[in-house]
């Protein structure tokens, strides 16, 4: 009870973090890098760093070295995919699931509630903010943990797209902890004032993340894994290398 462990898995479609909860953490003692596994009855959620991940809770199962029904990429190929992030222009983004880096200016911020709740024991989203909520996965009322979510539009001159930051990524972007943001949200009667304190509009950012297609609006967006401010010397060096090649 209260234990948590994680690992990274990959197949032809990409890479994902897997979080194991409670007694499921014991599976790690039998695992080695390069093992083939099968996950059953698990669920997807947004991780603390803001990226999509898979959770294996009390109802889930992990099978080691199952009979594979498809050929999987070699381990070295998956390691290369994990480490390589390509700088691209927004106008080039047409495929889902790409790990990319873009540089642009924040031109719009969606003034929506900047906090959502998760179960502290299994990590499942609980929905609206409250002092205590029922977790369907754990089957009991829990005191939720707060997680940050911030949504914006970034423009690089070739196009624009929606970018979303969750969890610790959102905290670093806003310069505040989840508890500080929750407190500000609770105390303010005007959500616009809360976002004015974040001072995001007009900032130039380098965004590293994963592309996905918003099915409702039928447009590409990026789920942010990390952000940084442009460094002039590094950017000049990168442009010179690009010209040479």
Secondary structure, DSSP 4 states (H G I P E B T S, - for coil): ---EEEEEEEETTEEEEEEEEGGGGGGGGG--TT--EEEES-EEEE-TTSSEEEEE-TT-EEEES---SSPPPPHHHHHHHHH--EE--GGG--STT-EEEEEEEEEEE--S--EEEE-TTT--EEES--SSEEETTTTEEE-PEEEEEEEEEEE-SS-EEEEEEEHHHHHHHHTS-HHHHHHHHHH-S-HHHHHHHHT-TT-EEEEEEEEEEETTTTEEEEEEEEEE---HHHHHHHHHHHHH-
